[in-house]
């Protein structure tokens, strides 16, 4: 009797041989993405783009170009009307809520308005998300101190946000985004409320994180920030990619 070998996927073959499974080269990929406003107008139209693992990429364009909406699609805060959004090779438009929640643990997000808890200390603001996902207290503390050192705020760990400058508050927000050691960091206009010196400090942190193999995607309309880092830039206009 003749038998036929069962074909294996690359991941199955890798597990069988003891090799590491193949890692998808793109951290981010959008394919044919459209997104409407509630009034029916399109904010994004036929978006096709990719960001490789370990890249530092700017998303730029005028106000209303669709930058914030595009970033919201990347961490599942918005859902596209058409097209597919892939993070590390996974189609997040097809994930169940629990799967999407798990995926988000690998995505750090930094907002323009910081979104810190006003009645929690610097340490507590960062540790809060660790407790929420069940990280043991000792390990959570170790991680918090590590990211506080990275953003040079270890000595201010017991202060409330109102006692910090705008640049320091943004650095706390960055530490919070990094505490889970995400392979992808997304920042939406992170220097919009900062003076030029503080803006450069924030971008230096992003560049340092990127050198540790974290993929960084920053939405900004600040030309000086883009020139300071001098990295790949994707430009949006009227919801379409015109460069990148």
Buried (B, 14 or more C-beta within 10 A) or exposed (E): EEEEEEEEEEEEEBEEEEEEEEEBEBBBBBBEBBBBEEEEEBBBBBBEBBBBBBBBBBBBBEEEBBBBBBBBBBBBEBEBEBBBBBBBEBEBBEBEEEEBEEBBEBBBBBBBEBEBEEEBBBBBBBBBBBEEEEBEEEEBBEBBBBBBEBBEBBEBBEBBBEEBEEBBBBBBBBBBBBBBEBBBBBBBBBBBBBEEEBBBBBBEBBBEBBEEEBBBBBBBBBEEBBEBBEBEBBBBBBBBBEEB
